[in-house]
């Protein structure tokens, strides 16, 4: 099981980081955060497809074609843990080294959007909330936990679905 988890965990981790970098290259200079967010979530789902393939590989190659829901879920979650940790760490690197001004740009964009659609009193209230959220996101531990949790939650869902699809009970012995 260890080899399957390591192989597919690394593939999933590398994929999620490369797709994140691709989105930064393609959309980095644009202020269209909706497109960036959609691409980001799509990247997570694409990278987590390797959870399905990892569980399938475990079932077919290691476990002789059998797979219980629990064992599939265990394999899937271990793969997801690797991708979640990789994404959380890479996001800290992105915010601290590659694009240290991102949080300021993003929050300024959000405030500008609010100013166009909300009354001034409400904008000021929302600005204070956003400043508190921004301060939290600047903390690397909080940032890591948020990014980790985002990938992990999606990954658990993928693991559950994959385990249900790939479940196979042992064939009864012919007497």
Secondary structure by P-SEA (a helix, b strand, c coil): caaaaaaaaaaaaaaaaaaaaaaaaacccccaaaaaaaaaaaaaaaaaaaaaaaaaaaacccccccccaaaaaaaaaaaaaaaaaaaaaaaaaaacccccaaaaaaaaaaaaaaaacccaaaaaaaaaaaaaaaaaaacaaaaaaaaaaaaaaaaaaaaaaaaaaaccccccccc
